[in-house]
């Protein structure tokens, strides 16, 4: 599959481009709790399309799914943002939050690359964040600025479903798509030139 390169996107009109034998299995996958999530996502999209921010959609989604306890796994570099998000959510939900540096694990213990060179440097601890929120029995966990790779480990080890409110991009103020919206950055840093279709799209 190379959907990103497709010029037609006729799936939007109902065309099926995959093996017909796969369709029944895919359709049946939407069942139980997954069907509830699927329906709630469609409800939020349909009712509030272009009307709500992602944070507002998160609140609406959690409310409609009847989630009571939300977890926030955040990067220490976004501690102020985490506090604000925590306080907003806490007006309606039970909220638990875990900083990436929880447990104060030493990078030397794992032979990890350091940012500042010599001396003690605490490592991020995404598996620890997941274990702690699992113990808190959260209904939904929210990633707020975890590093690439750490977000993967957190998601893998989280018992609760995971959504991302913000991703880590230190260079672009946590807006990674900024790299592809800037022709300068695309050409000078990523050595990529947009095609005519990309420029017109």
URCORVEN-V311896 format. One record per pair of residues at least 24 apart in sequence whose ideal C-beta (glycine too) atoms are under 6 Angstrom apart, sorted by the first residue. I is the first residue (numbers start at 1). J is the second residue. D is the distance in whole Angstrom. If there is no record, write none. Layout:
i = {I,I}
j = {J,J}
d = {D,D}
This chain:
i = {40,40,62,67,67,68,68,69,69,69,70,70,71,71,71,71,72,72,72,73,73,73,73,74,75,75,75,76,76,78,78,82,96,96,98,98,100,102,103,124,126,126,126,127,127,129,130,130,130,134}
j = {64,65,140,139,140,94,139,94,138,139,95,140,96,133,138,141,97,142,144,98,129,143,154,144,100,145,146,100,101,144,145,144,136,138,129,132,124,128,128,150,150,153,154,153,157,154,154,157,158,159}
d = {5,5,6,4,5,6,6,4,5,5,5,5,5,4,4,4,4,5,6,6,4,6,5,4,5,4,6,6,5,6,4,6,4,6,4,5,4,5,5,5,4,4,4,5,5,6,5,4,5,4}
